[in-house]
Amino acid sequence: MSFTEKMLCSKSHEYLLKNDDDTYTIGLTDYAVEQLGDIVFLELPEVDAEFSKGDTFATIESVKAASEIYMPISGKVIDVNSVLVDEPEILNEDVYEKGWLIKVEATGDASEQDDLLEYEDYKEELE
């Protein structure tokens, strides 16, 4: 099963991937990164920060635009991909394997995922 077959996507272009230990990895979809172009700056939250679904948790800037990144679920940050702060261009090279943004423990209930789309459905929405 590929990475994209296991993830859910938000309409604001974040992905959510459930990990084996019941935590979640959150990042940007390949579409979002393609639209942004060359990424030059990324600001990520601190470990232990808590966010509600829909909150802005990060800021990203590219040569084209600046954008906010939103939480697809409510959660507490347990890990941050801090390498990206110094090397944001990694997102352009490998958005899924190396370009994940944060890992969280979910603090809301499962119904928060009801509006998230499987990757294939997400791609269809973009067309």
VEXDOKOL-136877 format. One line per field, with one value per atom (N, C-alpha, C): residue in three letters; y, x, z. Coordinates in pm, whole numbers. Example, Ala and Ser with C-alpha at 12.3 -4.5 7.8 and 13.67 -1.06 7.14 Angstrom:
% residues 2
r: c(ala, ala, ala, ser, ser, ser)
yy: c(-569, -450, -330, -225, -106, 3)
xx: c(1319, 1230, 1320, 1285, 1367, 1290)
zz: c(780, 780, 780, 708, 714, 787)
//
This chain:
% residues 127
r: c(met, met, met, ser, ser, ser, phe, phe, phe, thr, thr, thr, glu, glu, glu, lys, lys, lys, met, met, met, leu, leu, leu, cys, cys, cys, ser, ser, ser, lys, lys, lys, ser, ser, ser, his, his, his, glu, glu, glu, tyr, tyr, tyr, leu, leu, leu, leu, leu, leu, lys, lys, lys, asn, asn, asn, asp, asp, asp, asp, asp, asp, asp, asp, asp, thr, thr, thr, tyr, tyr, tyr, thr, thr, thr, ile, ile, ile, gly, gly, gly, leu, leu, leu, thr, thr, thr, asp, asp, asp, tyr, tyr, tyr, ala, ala, ala, val, val, val, glu, glu, glu, gln, gln, gln, leu, leu, leu, gly, gly, gly, asp, asp, asp, ile, ile, ile, val, val, val, phe, phe, phe, leu, leu, leu, glu, glu, glu, leu, leu, leu, pro, pro, pro, glu, glu, glu, val, val, val, asp, asp, asp, ala, ala, ala, glu, glu, glu, phe, phe, phe, ser, ser, ser, lys, lys, lys, gly, gly, gly, asp, asp, asp, thr, thr, thr, phe, phe, phe, ala, ala, ala, thr, thr, thr, ile, ile, ile, glu, glu, glu, ser, ser, ser, val, val, val, lys, lys, lys, ala, ala, ala, ala, ala, ala, ser, ser, ser, glu, glu, glu, ile, ile, ile, tyr, tyr, tyr, met, met, met, pro, pro, pro, ile, ile, ile, ser, ser, ser, gly, gly, gly, lys, lys, lys, val, val, val, ile, ile, ile, asp, asp, asp, val, val, val, asn, asn, asn, ser, ser, ser, val, val, val, leu, leu, leu, val, val, val, asp, asp, asp, glu, glu, glu, pro, pro, pro, glu, glu, glu, ile, ile, ile, leu, leu, leu, asn, asn, asn, glu, glu, glu, asp, asp, asp, val, val, val, tyr, tyr, tyr, glu, glu, glu, lys, lys, lys, gly, gly, gly, trp, trp, trp, leu, leu, leu, ile, ile, ile, lys, lys, lys, val, val, val, glu, glu, glu, ala, ala, ala, thr, thr, thr, gly, gly, gly, asp, asp, asp, ala, ala, ala, ser, ser, ser, glu, glu, glu, gln, gln, gln, asp, asp, asp, asp, asp, asp, leu, leu, leu, leu, leu, leu, glu, glu, glu, tyr, tyr, tyr, glu, glu, glu, asp, asp, asp, tyr, tyr, tyr, lys, lys, lys, glu, glu, glu, glu, glu, glu, leu, leu, leu, glu, glu, glu)
yy: c(-119, 0, 125, 213, 333, 436, 533, 641, 709, 744, 820, 737, 605, 520, 517, 551, 544, 678, 788, 919, 978, 1073, 1152, 1295, 1368, 1504, 1602, 1723, 1829, 1914, 1989, 2076, 2192, 2217, 2321, 2263, 2138, 2073, 2022, 1991, 1920, 1771, 1687, 1545, 1497, 1388, 1325, 1177, 1125, 985, 923, 817, 749, 659, 674, 593, 466, 371, 243, 259, 366, 386, 475, 489, 570, 720, 763, 906, 938, 1065, 1105, 1193, 1174, 1261, 1357, 1485, 1589, 1659, 1683, 1754, 1819, 1867, 1927, 1827, 1835, 1745, 1789, 1696, 1727, 1843, 1847, 1956, 2092, 2102, 2228, 2275, 2182, 2217, 2259, 2189, 2228, 2369, 2402, 2534, 2644, 2614, 2712, 2741, 2638, 2655, 2637, 2704, 2687, 2744, 2656, 2696, 2751, 2869, 2937, 2954, 2938, 2959, 2875, 2821, 2743, 2769, 2800, 2818, 2710, 2631, 2519, 2544, 2479, 2498, 2423, 2449, 2379, 2246, 2151, 2026, 2062, 1992, 2011, 2120, 2193, 2291, 2215, 2272, 2207, 2296, 2230, 2301, 2233, 2313, 2259, 2244, 2156, 2139, 2276, 2306, 2432, 2544, 2526, 2628, 2633, 2750, 2762, 2709, 2613, 2562, 2592, 2638, 2666, 2771, 2832, 2929, 2887, 2900, 2861, 2973, 2996, 3097, 3037, 3075, 3033, 3158, 3139, 3255, 3319, 3244, 3295, 3354, 3293, 3331, 3287, 3346, 3302, 3240, 3137, 3067, 3013, 2998, 2935, 2788, 2707, 2563, 2532, 2458, 2436, 2293, 2278, 2145, 2070, 1950, 1871, 1803, 1790, 1736, 1813, 1801, 1858, 1767, 1827, 1742, 1818, 1739, 1790, 1748, 1844, 1817, 1733, 1619, 1533, 1528, 1574, 1576, 1680, 1745, 1848, 1814, 1824, 1798, 1924, 1948, 2073, 2089, 1980, 1989, 2084, 2084, 2167, 2316, 2356, 2498, 2551, 2471, 2510, 2476, 2374, 2328, 2310, 2421, 2408, 2352, 2360, 2306, 2155, 2086, 1942, 1914, 2005, 1987, 1975, 2051, 2043, 1912, 1853, 1731, 1605, 1602, 1480, 1518, 1555, 1610, 1508, 1380, 1281, 1213, 1150, 1074, 1165, 1267, 1355, 1487, 1522, 1654, 1663, 1562, 1573, 1692, 1749, 1870, 1842, 1779, 1751, 1615, 1563, 1444, 1483, 1433, 1471, 1351, 1370, 1280, 1349, 1277, 1336, 1366, 1484, 1520, 1532, 1530, 1535, 1394, 1382, 1248, 1217, 1093, 1044, 1116, 1172, 1240, 1362, 1412, 1526, 1490, 1362, 1319, 1300, 1319, 1291, 1375, 1496, 1582, 1568, 1479, 1457, 1357, 1374, 1293, 1193, 1076, 986, 1054, 1020, 1089, 1091, 979, 974, 1072, 1078, 1171, 1316, 1338, 1471, 1516, 1425, 1458, 1490, 1416, 1442, 1579, 1618, 1750, 1863, 1838, 1941, 1966, 1866, 1876, 1970)
xx: c(85, 0, 90, 64, 148, 110, 196, 175, 41, 15, -107, -233, -222, -340, -381, -288, -317, -356, -337, -359, -495, -535, -656, -613, -691, -654, -766, -725, -823, -839, -947, -969, -871, -803, -700, -561, -556, -434, -335, -384, -300, -334, -235, -266, -253, -323, -325, -296, -197, -160, -155, -235, -234, -112, -37, 82, 46, 139, 115, 90, 141, 127, 7, -88, -209, -182, -64, -40, -65, -56, -81, 33, 68, 163, 84, 121, 53, 155, 115, 202, 119, 185, 119, 112, 7, -4, 91, 118, 203, 144, 11, -54, -22, -32, -5, 137, 232, 372, 397, 334, 348, 294, 180, 120, 207, 272, 356, 484, 537, 666, 781, 892, 1012, 991, 997, 971, 1099, 1087, 1204, 1200, 1082, 1072, 957, 980, 876, 888, 775, 770, 679, 734, 659, 638, 537, 510, 609, 601, 683, 618, 701, 649, 566, 458, 362, 258, 271, 168, 40, -74, -203, -285, -351, -431, -565, -665, -796, -802, -890, -909, -937, -869, -889, -795, -726, -630, -510, -451, -324, -215, -134, -25, 112, 116, 244, 224, 337, 338, 444, 412, 505, 515, 636, 655, 733, 690, 762, 798, 863, 895, 768, 656, 529, 437, 431, 327, 362, 290, 297, 161, 162, 37, 38, -81, -94, -127, -88, -115, -205, -313, -418, -420, -464, -477, -596, -574, -688, -767, -704, -771, -719, -786, -735, -625, -519, -412, -304, -222, -106, 19, 106, 227, 323, 365, 462, 597, 602, 728, 716, 828, 834, 951, 930, 1037, 1123, 1207, 1282, 1386, 1425, 1519, 1463, 1330, 1266, 1280, 1298, 1312, 1441, 1548, 1676, 1683, 1609, 1613, 1472, 1395, 1256, 1244, 1352, 1348, 1328, 1348, 1322, 1177, 1086, 945, 927, 1004, 995, 1051, 1144, 1209, 1134, 1080, 1017, 911, 793, 689, 634, 639, 579, 679, 781, 873, 957, 1020, 1108, 1042, 933, 874, 755, 735, 626, 655, 549, 566, 566, 457, 447, 383, 401, 330, 251, 127, 40, -29, -69, -164, -299, -397, -529, -593, -657, -727, -877, -919, -1062, -1114, -1239, -1289, -1279, -1301, -1282, -1370, -1482, -1571, -1505, -1397, -1325, -1268, -1254, -1198, -1305, -1432, -1541, -1535, -1479, -1475, -1343, -1255, -1130, -1154, -1077, -1096, -983, -1015, -909, -835, -709, -624, -685, -738, -797, -914, -998, -1112, -1062, -958, -898, -848, -777, -724, -839, -949, -1064, -1124, -1128, -1182, -1101, -973, -884, -906, -963, -976, -1086)
zz: c(0, 0, 0, -93, -103, 3, 19, 115, 90, -36, -67, -47, -53, -30, 117, 206, 349, 409, 334, 395, 360, 443, 419, 393, 312, 275, 309, 347, 374, 248, 242, 127, 126, 239, 244, 218, 169, 116, 220, 341, 438, 429, 461, 469, 613, 641, 772, 751, 820, 807, 945, 965, 1095, 1104, 1213, 1236, 1313, 1316, 1384, 1534, 1594, 1739, 1775, 1682, 1701, 1710, 1668, 1651, 1503, 1467, 1329, 1278, 1152, 1084, 997, 1002, 924, 835, 712, 618, 510, 408, 293, 178, 98, -17, -127, -217, -332, -413, -424, -498, -436, -303, -234, -261, -252, -272, -417, -513, -654, -677, -615, -632, -571, -460, -394, -472, -538, -607, -509, -535, -452, -313, -214, -75, -13, 50, 104, 255, 316, 461, 516, 636, 703, 853, 915, 1060, 1117, 1210, 1270, 1418, 1478, 1622, 1710, 1838, 1938, 1975, 2019, 2076, 2198, 2222, 2331, 2304, 2191, 2157, 2124, 2162, 2133, 2041, 1946, 1846, 1829, 1794, 1758, 1607, 1561, 1418, 1355, 1245, 1175, 1216, 1331, 1375, 1279, 1267, 1195, 1285, 1235, 1316, 1257, 1132, 1068, 959, 919, 811, 711, 584, 479, 377, 326, 223, 108, -12, -132, -210, -323, -406, -461, -463, -516, -409, -291, -195, -54, 42, 182, 213, 296, 324, 466, 522, 653, 633, 729, 725, 844, 817, 917, 968, 1093, 1155, 1096, 1042, 993, 1105, 1223, 1342, 1464, 1576, 1701, 1754, 1806, 1857, 1931, 2000, 2073, 1996, 1968, 1891, 1974, 1918, 1989, 1918, 1792, 1718, 1607, 1579, 1475, 1383, 1253, 1157, 1144, 1244, 1253, 1143, 1076, 963, 857, 841, 738, 764, 890, 922, 858, 863, 803, 654, 613, 474, 418, 404, 358, 217, 139, 3, -1, 112, 118, 79, 114, 77, -74, -151, -296, -350, -275, -321, -281, -159, -108, -5, -53, 32, 134, 102, 192, 285, 234, 320, 411, 353, 431, 467, 399, 413, 507, 592, 690, 781, 838, 919, 1068, 1116, 1260, 1282, 1403, 1448, 1571, 1580, 1690, 1753, 1879, 1944, 1927, 1876, 1856, 1991, 2001, 2123, 2100, 1976, 1943, 1921, 1877, 1849, 1699, 1665, 1528, 1426, 1469, 1375, 1311, 1371, 1311, 1173, 1146, 1018, 910, 946, 852, 724, 732, 613, 535, 579, 507, 393, 287, 167, 149, 93, 51, -63, -82, -180, -320, -365, -501, -513, -410, -411, -406, -328, -319, -456, -525, -658, -755, -745, -832, -804, -677, -639, -702, -725, -779, -927, -995, -1140, -1184)
//
